Amino acid sequence: MILLVDTNPILEERLKGESFPKGALSRASEKQTTPAGYGTHMARLARSINESVRLMTFLGGDAGGRYKKLMEAEGTQVVAKNLRDETREHVILEEKNKKTTIETAEPRRTREDMVDFYDLFLREAEKSDAVVLCESTGTGEADGMKLPLVRYARKLSKPVIILASEADDEEAVKEAKPFGLVVNRHVLAAKINKPIHFLGEIVSALDTLYGGEIPLILVTGSERGSILRARGSYYFAKNEDKKGSFDAHYAALALAAGIVRKYDAPTVLKLAHGAATTEGEADFADLKGRMNQIDVQRMEV
């Protein structure tokens, strides 16, 4: 079982209509309420590839209650630290030619809330086979939770997958010891302050920033494909569609699934690359078919 941690869930209210003019009464032709956010989408992908997950998050108020009820109706167990403030909502007005999004405020988290969340995380991580930390979309305390959560999980000998951001301190990341990392090559380039075009430049950037401290590093952001460094060896998965999308969170979930299933490095890369380009809509049979078409080559460095 994989534990997904998303500190900033969203309840999405979507209203569709011909027009929503200012200062006038408008009628919606359709209303839809759905859970949203990185953790939500990753949980849906996990279900589609037959992977068991639990989602851990902060929830508060009526919006938080509806979020949890809807997620569990979809088939995902939600473990939450309850807050006094309402869970953040997005109200989306979809007109014929435009879309307007209205955001409510992010809920506040007290020091006691944070301590309780860490305690809850330790209990949930202990019961899990792997942990995936979603990228934070909020501000304040939640932004600083990533590396402490990594350290807690690693003390329990649980593999943790995270996403790299430009704001990360690489020395702190190495000290925390995540098992896996998903990083866009543009983030690598920004961190070393020079462009990255070739494999040798990727190898050099990874060595400079992370050394050999992280067993799995998936490098994304190229039209050609993605690169996996697995314990010092490099593997390349070629893109079938150079203009296709690539979702780093789906890739992170797939890395964790590959670890739980004890796949070898080429198969882990096929799963991560295939999942990240499915947009979360394919079932495992479809994904296996996609994986069989992905050409993975071991690269000499």
Backbone hydrogen bonds in HBPLUS format (Angstrom, degrees):
<---DONOR---> <-ACCEPTOR-->    atom                        ^
c    i                          cat <-CA-CA->   ^        H-A-AA   ^      H-
h    n   atom  resd res      DA  || num        DHA   H-A  angle D-A-AA Bond
n    s   type  num  typ     dist DA aas  dist angle  dist       angle   num
A0129-ASP N   A0001-MET O   2.70 MM 128  5.31 169.8  1.71 157.2 160.6     1
A0002-ILE N   A0052-SER O   2.93 MM  50  6.33 164.4  1.95 148.2 150.9     2
A0054-ARG N   A0002-ILE O   3.01 MM  52  6.50 146.6  2.12 155.7 161.4     3
A0003-LEU N   A0130-ALA O   2.90 MM 127  6.30 167.7  1.91 154.9 156.1     4
A0132-VAL N   A0003-LEU O   2.89 MM 129  6.27 159.3  1.93 162.2 164.4     5
A0004-LEU N   A0054-ARG O   2.84 MM  50  6.09 175.7  1.84 171.8 173.1     6
A0056-MET N   A0004-LEU O   2.75 MM  52  6.06 170.0  1.76 168.9 171.8     7
A0005-VAL N   A0132-VAL O   2.97 MM 127  6.31 154.6  2.03 167.3 170.5     8
A0134-CYS N   A0005-VAL O   2.93 MM 129  5.97 172.0  1.94 162.6 165.0     9
A0006-ASP N   A0056-MET O   3.05 MM  50  6.38 163.0  2.08 171.9 177.3    10
A0010-ILE N   A0036-ALA O   3.21 MM  26  5.00 153.9  2.28 138.8 131.9    11
A0036-ALA N   A0010-ILE O   2.75 MM  26  5.00 150.3  1.84 162.2 157.1    12
A0011-LEU N   A0088-ARG O   3.04 MM  77  6.48 159.2  2.09 150.4 156.7    13
A0090-HIS N   A0011-LEU O   2.98 MM  79  6.31 154.7  2.04 145.7 150.8    14
A0012-GLU N   A0034-THR O   2.81 MM  22  5.27 164.9  1.83 166.4 166.3    15
A0034-THR N   A0012-GLU O   2.93 MM  22  5.27 158.0  1.98 148.5 155.3    16
A0013-GLU N   A0090-HIS O   2.76 MM  77  6.06 170.8  1.76 166.1 169.2    17
A0092-ILE N   A0013-GLU O   2.74 MM  79  6.10 166.4  1.76 164.5 169.3    18
A0014-ARG N   A0032-GLN O   2.78 MM  18  5.09 171.9  1.79 157.4 160.2    19
A0032-GLN N   A0014-ARG O   2.89 MM  18  5.09 148.9  1.99 142.9 152.1    20
A0015-LEU N   A0092-ILE O   2.81 MM  77  6.09 170.1  1.82 170.8 173.6    21
A0094-GLU N   A0015-LEU O   2.78 MM  79  6.04 176.7  1.78 169.6 170.7    22
A0016-LYS N   A0030-GLU O   2.89 MM  14  5.09 165.2  1.92 149.4 152.8    23
A0029-SER N   A0016-LYS O   2.65 MM  13  5.71 144.8  1.77 150.8 163.3    24
A0030-GLU N   A0016-LYS O   3.30 MM  14  5.09 144.1  2.44 139.5 138.0    25
A0017-GLY N   A0094-GLU O   3.02 MM  77  6.35 158.2  2.07 166.1 164.8    26
A0041-HIS N   A0037-GLY O   3.20 MM   4  6.53 164.0  2.23 158.1 161.2    27
A0042-MET N   A0038-TYR O   2.98 MM   4  6.20 159.7  2.02 154.8 160.8    28
A0043-ALA N   A0039-GLY O   2.95 MM   4  6.08 153.7  2.02 146.0 152.9    29
A0044-ARG N   A0040-THR O   3.11 MM   4  6.41 150.5  2.20 145.3 153.1    30
A0045-LEU N   A0041-HIS O   3.05 MM   4  6.35 154.7  2.11 145.5 152.1    31
A0046-ALA N   A0042-MET O   2.89 MM   4  6.13 158.6  1.94 148.6 154.8    32
A0047-ARG N   A0043-ALA O   3.05 MM   4  6.33 156.8  2.11 146.4 151.4    33
A0048-SER N   A0044-ARG O   3.12 MM   4  6.36 152.7  2.19 142.3 149.8    34
A0048-SER N   A0045-LEU O   3.01 MM   3  5.03 113.7  2.47  94.6 111.0    35
A0049-ILE N   A0045-LEU O   3.07 MM   4  6.40 133.4  2.30 147.9 160.2    36
A0049-ILE N   A0046-ALA O   3.22 MM   3  5.30 136.5  2.42  97.3 108.7    37
A0051-GLU N   A0046-ALA O   2.80 MM   5  4.90 172.2  1.80 150.4 148.5    38
A0050-ASN N   A0047-ARG O   3.16 MM   3  5.02 162.4  2.19 106.0 107.3    39
A0284-PHE N   A0048-SER O   2.86 MM 236  6.05 113.0  2.32 169.1 154.1    40
A0055-LEU N   A0077-GLN O   2.97 MM  22  6.31 170.9  1.98 163.6 166.1    41
A0079-VAL N   A0055-LEU O   2.79 MM  24  6.09 164.9  1.82 155.4 160.1    42
A0057-THR N   A0079-VAL O   3.02 MM  22  6.54 148.5  2.12 151.8 160.8    43
A0081-LYS N   A0057-THR O   3.00 MM  24  6.50 150.9  2.09 151.1 159.3    44
A0059-LEU N   A0081-LYS O   3.09 MM  22  6.24 161.7  2.13 142.4 145.7    45
A0083-LEU N   A0059-LEU O   2.72 MM  24  5.86 147.5  1.82 143.4 150.5    46
A0064-GLY N   A0060-GLY O   2.95 MM   4  4.55 142.5  2.09 134.0 132.6    47
A0087-THR N   A0060-GLY O   2.95 MM  27  4.97 143.4  2.09 136.8 125.2    48
A0065-GLY N   A0061-GLY O   3.03 MM   4  6.34 154.6  2.10 146.7 153.9    49
A0066-ARG N   A0062-ASP O   2.94 MM   4  6.22 157.2  1.99 151.1 156.8    50
A0067-TYR N   A0063-ALA O   2.90 MM   4  6.10 155.2  1.96 146.0 153.4    51
A0068-LYS N   A0064-GLY O   3.03 MM   4  6.26 168.6  2.04 152.4 154.0    52
A0069-LYS N   A0065-GLY O   3.04 MM   4  6.18 163.6  2.06 146.3 151.3    53
A0070-LEU N   A0066-ARG O   2.93 MM   4  6.04 162.2  1.96 151.6 155.9    54
A0071-MET N   A0067-TYR O   2.96 MM   4  6.16 161.7  1.99 154.1 159.4    55
A0072-GLU N   A0068-LYS O   2.95 MM   4  6.10 166.2  1.97 154.2 157.8    56
A0073-ALA N   A0069-LYS O   2.99 MM   4  6.11 140.3  2.15 136.8 148.0    57
A0074-GLU N   A0070-LEU O   3.08 MM   4  6.36 134.8  2.29 137.6 149.0    58
A0074-GLU N   A0071-MET O   3.04 MM   3  5.08 128.4  2.32  94.4 108.3    59
A0076-THR N   A0071-MET O   3.12 MM   5  5.59 170.9  2.12 141.0 138.9    60
A0075-GLY N   A0072-GLU O   3.10 MM   3  4.89 138.3  2.28  90.2 102.4    61
A0104-THR N   A0089-GLU O   2.98 MM  15  5.38 158.2  2.03 155.3 158.5    62
A0091-VAL N   A0102-ILE O   2.81 MM  11  5.02 168.0  1.82 153.3 156.2    63
A0102-ILE N   A0091-VAL O   2.81 MM  11  5.02 159.5  1.85 144.6 151.7    64
A0093-LEU N   A0100-THR O   2.75 MM   7  5.06 163.6  1.77 157.1 160.4    65
A0100-THR N   A0093-LEU O   2.93 MM   7  5.06 159.8  1.97 142.4 148.7    66
A0095-GLU N   A0098-LYS O   2.87 MM   3  5.29 157.1  1.92 164.9 171.4    67
A0114-MET N   A0110-THR O   3.07 MM   4  6.44 155.0  2.14 149.7 155.5    68
A0115-VAL N   A0111-ARG O   3.01 MM   4  6.32 162.3  2.05 152.3 156.4    69
A0116-ASP N   A0112-GLU O   2.95 MM   4  6.12 163.8  1.98 150.6 155.2    70
A0117-PHE N   A0113-ASP O   2.92 MM   4  6.13 147.8  2.02 143.3 152.6    71
A0118-TYR N   A0114-MET O   3.02 MM   4  6.34 160.4  2.06 152.9 156.8    72
A0119-ASP N   A0115-VAL O   3.04 MM   4  6.32 159.0  2.09 149.6 155.5    73
A0120-LEU N   A0116-ASP O   2.91 MM   4  6.12 158.3  1.96 147.3 153.4    74
A0121-PHE N   A0117-PHE O   2.79 MM   4  6.02 153.7  1.86 149.1 157.2    75
A0122-LEU N   A0118-TYR O   3.03 MM   4  6.30 156.2  2.09 148.7 153.4    76
A0123-ARG N   A0119-ASP O   3.31 MM   4  6.66 155.3  2.37 144.9 150.5    77
A0124-GLU N   A0120-LEU O   2.96 MM   4  6.24 160.4  2.00 153.2 159.0    78
A0125-ALA N   A0121-PHE O   2.72 MM   4  5.80 167.4  1.74 159.9 163.5    79
A0126-GLU N   A0122-LEU O   3.15 MM   4  6.09 151.7  2.24 136.2 143.2    80
A0127-LYS N   A0124-GLU O   3.15 MM   3  5.38 134.2  2.38 100.6 112.1    81
A0128-SER N   A0125-ALA O   3.00 MM   3  5.00 160.9  2.04 107.5 113.5    82
A0131-VAL N   A0159-PRO O   2.92 MM  28  6.28 154.9  1.99 161.0 167.2    83
A0161-ILE N   A0131-VAL O   2.88 MM  30  6.30 154.5  1.94 152.4 160.5    84
A0133-LEU N   A0161-ILE O   3.03 MM  28  6.38 167.1  2.05 174.8 178.4    85
A0143-ASP N   A0140-GLY O   3.18 MM   3  5.92 142.4  2.33 118.8 126.9    86
A0144-GLY N   A0141-GLU O   3.02 MM   3  5.59 145.6  2.14 114.8 123.9    87
A0145-MET N   A0142-ALA O   3.30 MM   3  5.36 168.8  2.31 110.5 111.6    88
A0149-LEU N   A0145-MET O   3.06 MM   4  6.11 159.7  2.11 155.7 161.3    89
A0150-VAL N   A0146-LYS O   3.04 MM   4  6.35 150.5  2.13 146.8 155.7    90
A0151-ARG N   A0147-LEU O   2.95 MM   4  6.21 163.8  1.98 154.7 157.9    91
A0152-TYR N   A0148-PRO O   3.00 MM   4  6.27 158.8  2.05 148.7 154.1    92
A0153-ALA N   A0149-LEU O   3.02 MM   4  6.22 166.1  2.04 150.8 154.1    93
A0154-ARG N   A0150-VAL O   2.90 MM   4  6.10 161.8  1.93 156.4 161.8    94
A0155-LYS N   A0151-ARG O   3.02 MM   4  6.19 144.6  2.15 144.7 153.3    95
A0156-LEU N   A0153-ALA O   2.97 MM   3  5.16 136.6  2.17  99.8 112.5    96
A0158-LYS N   A0153-ALA O   3.03 MM   5  5.32 164.9  2.05 139.4 140.5    97
A0157-SER N   A0154-ARG O   2.87 MM   3  4.63 157.2  1.93 101.3 106.8    98
A0179-PHE N   A0160-VAL O   2.92 MM  19  5.22 132.1  2.15 132.5 147.0    99
A0180-GLY N   A0160-VAL O   3.02 MM  20  6.27 161.6  2.05 151.8 149.4   100
A0162-ILE N   A0180-GLY O   3.11 MM  18  6.44 155.4  2.17 137.7 141.3   101
A0182-VAL N   A0162-ILE O   3.02 MM  20  6.47 146.8  2.13 148.7 159.0   102
A0164-ALA N   A0182-VAL O   2.93 MM  18  6.09 168.4  1.94 155.1 157.4   103
A0168-ASP N   A0165-SER O   3.14 MM   3  5.57 163.1  2.17 112.5 117.7   104
A0172-ALA N   A0169-ASP O   3.05 MM   3  5.34 118.7  2.44 103.8 118.5   105
A0173-VAL N   A0169-ASP O   2.92 MM   4  6.24 151.9  2.00 151.6 160.8   106
A0174-LYS N   A0170-GLU O   2.90 MM   4  6.13 165.2  1.92 152.3 155.1   107
A0175-GLU N   A0171-GLU O   3.01 MM   4  6.17 153.6  2.08 140.6 148.2   108
A0176-ALA N   A0172-ALA O   2.95 MM   4  6.15 146.1  2.07 143.6 152.1   109
A0177-LYS N   A0173-VAL O   3.16 MM   4  6.46 138.9  2.34 145.0 155.4   110
A0216-LEU N   A0179-PHE O   3.09 MM  37  6.31 160.5  2.13 159.3 162.8   111
A0181-LEU N   A0216-LEU O   2.92 MM  35  6.32 137.7  2.10 140.3 153.6   112
A0218-LEU N   A0181-LEU O   2.82 MM  37  6.23 163.6  1.84 164.2 168.7   113
A0183-VAL N   A0218-LEU O   2.88 MM  35  6.22 168.3  1.89 169.7 172.9   114
A0220-THR N   A0183-VAL O   2.95 MM  37  6.20 156.9  2.01 139.8 147.1   115
A0187-VAL N   A0184-ASN O   2.92 MM   3  5.29 130.4  2.17 107.4 120.5   116
A0188-LEU N   A0184-ASN O   3.14 MM   4  6.61 154.8  2.20 149.1 156.5   117
A0185-ARG N   A0220-THR O   2.83 MM  35  5.93 157.4  1.88 145.7 148.0   118
A0189-ALA N   A0185-ARG O   2.87 MM   4  6.11 160.2  1.91 145.4 150.6   119
A0190-ALA N   A0186-HIS O   2.97 MM   4  6.14 153.1  2.05 138.8 145.8   120
A0191-LYS N   A0187-VAL O   2.98 MM   4  6.18 151.6  2.06 147.7 155.3   121
A0192-ILE N   A0188-LEU O   3.06 MM   4  6.39 150.6  2.15 153.8 160.8   122
A0193-ASN N   A0189-ALA O   2.77 MM   4  5.62 115.1  2.20 136.3 153.0   123
A0194-LYS N   A0189-ALA O   3.17 MM   5  5.33 148.3  2.27 140.0 146.8   124
A0201-GLU N   A0198-PHE O   3.02 MM   3  5.34 125.6  2.32 103.6 117.3   125
A0202-ILE N   A0198-PHE O   3.11 MM   4  6.54 146.2  2.23 147.0 157.1   126
A0202-ILE N   A0199-LEU O   2.98 MM   3  5.03 119.3  2.36  97.7 113.5   127
A0203-VAL N   A0199-LEU O   2.85 MM   4  6.17 166.0  1.87 163.9 167.0   128
A0204-SER N   A0200-GLY O   2.98 MM   4  6.11 161.2  2.02 142.2 147.5   129
A0205-ALA N   A0201-GLU O   2.95 MM   4  6.06 156.2  2.01 139.1 145.8   130
A0206-LEU N   A0202-ILE O   2.89 MM   4  6.12 166.2  1.91 158.4 161.4   131
A0207-ASP N   A0203-VAL O   2.94 MM   4  6.12 160.3  1.98 150.0 155.8   132
A0208-THR N   A0204-SER O   2.89 MM   4  6.05 157.1  1.94 146.9 153.6   133
A0209-LEU N   A0205-ALA O   2.91 MM   4  6.03 161.6  1.94 151.5 156.3   134
A0210-TYR N   A0206-LEU O   2.79 MM   4  5.52 161.6  1.82 145.9 152.4   135
A0211-GLY N   A0207-ASP O   3.04 MM   4  4.21 135.2  2.25 105.5 115.5   136
A0213-GLU N   A0210-TYR O   3.23 MM   3  6.15 165.6  2.25 146.3 147.6   137
A0231-ARG N   A0215-PRO O   2.85 MM  16  4.84 164.7  1.87 148.4 151.2   138
A0217-ILE N   A0229-ARG O   2.97 MM  12  5.13 153.7  2.04 143.4 151.0   139
A0229-ARG N   A0217-ILE O   2.81 MM  12  5.13 168.5  1.82 152.5 156.0   140
A0219-VAL N   A0227-ILE O   2.71 MM   8  5.09 171.5  1.72 161.8 164.2   141
A0227-ILE N   A0219-VAL O   3.02 MM   8  5.09 162.4  2.05 145.6 150.8   142
A0239-ASN N   A0224-ARG O   2.69 MM  15  5.45 171.6  1.69 139.5 138.9   143
A0226-SER N   A0237-ALA O   3.02 MM  11  5.40 144.1  2.15 146.3 154.7   144
A0237-ALA N   A0226-SER O   2.92 MM  11  5.40 169.0  1.93 164.1 167.5   145
A0228-LEU N   A0235-TYR O   2.85 MM   7  5.17 159.6  1.89 147.2 154.2   146
A0235-TYR N   A0228-LEU O   2.88 MM   7  5.17 147.5  1.99 142.7 153.2   147
A0230-ALA N   A0233-SER O   2.79 MM   3  5.26 156.2  1.85 155.2 160.6   148
A0233-SER N   A0230-ALA O   3.13 MM   3  5.26 169.8  2.14 116.5 117.1   149
A0299-MET N   A0234-TYR O   2.79 MM  65  5.32 172.5  1.80 142.7 144.5   150
A0236-PHE N   A0297-GLN O   2.81 MM  61  5.26 157.5  1.86 149.2 156.8   151
A0297-GLN N   A0236-PHE O   2.95 MM  61  5.26 155.6  2.01 145.3 151.5   152
A0238-LYS N   A0295-ASP O   3.39 MM  57  6.02 159.5  2.44 153.7 157.1   153
A0244-GLY N   A0241-ASP O   3.11 MM   3  5.24 165.3  2.13 110.1 114.0   154
A0247-ASP N   A0276-ALA O   2.91 MM  29  4.74 160.5  1.95 128.0 133.3   155
A0251-ALA N   A0247-ASP O   3.11 MM   4  6.43 153.2  2.18 146.6 154.7   156
A0252-ALA N   A0248-ALA O   2.94 MM   4  6.20 150.2  2.03 142.2 149.7   157
A0253-LEU N   A0249-HIS O   3.01 MM   4  6.29 162.3  2.04 151.4 155.0   158
A0254-ALA N   A0250-TYR O   2.95 MM   4  6.17 156.6  2.01 146.2 153.0   159
A0255-LEU N   A0251-ALA O   2.88 MM   4  6.17 149.0  1.98 148.5 156.9   160
A0256-ALA N   A0252-ALA O   3.16 MM   4  6.47 160.7  2.20 148.7 152.8   161
A0257-ALA N   A0253-LEU O   2.97 MM   4  6.29 153.6  2.04 145.9 153.9   162
A0258-GLY N   A0254-ALA O   2.84 MM   4  6.07 154.4  1.91 149.4 156.1   163
A0259-ILE N   A0255-LEU O   3.02 MM   4  6.33 149.2  2.12 146.3 154.3   164
A0260-VAL N   A0256-ALA O   2.97 MM   4  6.25 164.4  2.00 153.3 156.9   165
A0261-ARG N   A0257-ALA O   2.92 MM   4  6.09 152.6  1.99 146.8 154.5   166
A0263-TYR N   A0258-GLY O   2.98 MM   5  5.26 168.9  2.00 155.1 157.1   167
A0262-LYS N   A0259-ILE O   3.07 MM   3  5.00 155.3  2.14 100.7 108.2   168
A0268-VAL N   A0264-ASP O   2.89 MM   4  6.13 155.2  1.96 157.6 165.9   169
A0269-LEU N   A0265-ALA O   2.98 MM   4  6.23 158.9  2.02 154.7 159.8   170
A0270-LYS N   A0266-PRO O   2.96 MM   4  6.24 155.0  2.02 143.0 150.1   171
A0271-LEU N   A0267-THR O   2.90 MM   4  6.11 162.2  1.93 150.4 154.8   172
A0272-ALA N   A0268-VAL O   2.89 MM   4  6.10 166.4  1.91 152.3 156.1   173
A0273-HIS N   A0269-LEU O   2.81 MM   4  5.82 169.7  1.82 153.8 157.4   174
A0274-GLY N   A0270-LYS O   2.83 MM   4  5.76 158.8  1.88 143.4 150.5   175
A0275-ALA N   A0271-LEU O   2.88 MM   4  5.89 164.2  1.90 146.9 151.9   176
A0276-ALA N   A0272-ALA O   3.00 MM   4  6.02 157.0  2.06 144.8 151.1   177
A0277-THR N   A0274-GLY O   3.27 MM   3  5.42 148.1  2.38 100.7 109.7   178
A0278-THR N   A0275-ALA O   3.29 MM   3  5.32 169.9  2.30 106.6 109.2   179
A0287-LEU N   A0283-ASP O   2.92 MM   4  6.22 158.8  1.97 152.6 159.6   180
A0288-LYS N   A0284-PHE O   2.79 MM   4  5.95 155.6  1.85 147.1 153.1   181
A0289-GLY N   A0285-ALA O   3.12 MM   4  6.36 151.8  2.21 140.7 147.9   182
A0290-ARG N   A0286-ASP O   2.99 MM   4  6.34 151.5  2.07 146.0 154.0   183
A0291-MET N   A0287-LEU O   2.77 MM   4  6.06 157.2  1.82 152.2 159.0   184
A0292-ASN N   A0288-LYS O   2.98 MM   4  6.21 149.8  2.07 144.4 151.6   185
A0293-GLN N   A0290-ARG O   3.02 MM   3  5.26 142.5  2.16 103.1 114.3   186
A0294-ILE N   A0291-MET O   3.12 MM   3  5.18 152.8  2.19 102.4 110.7   187
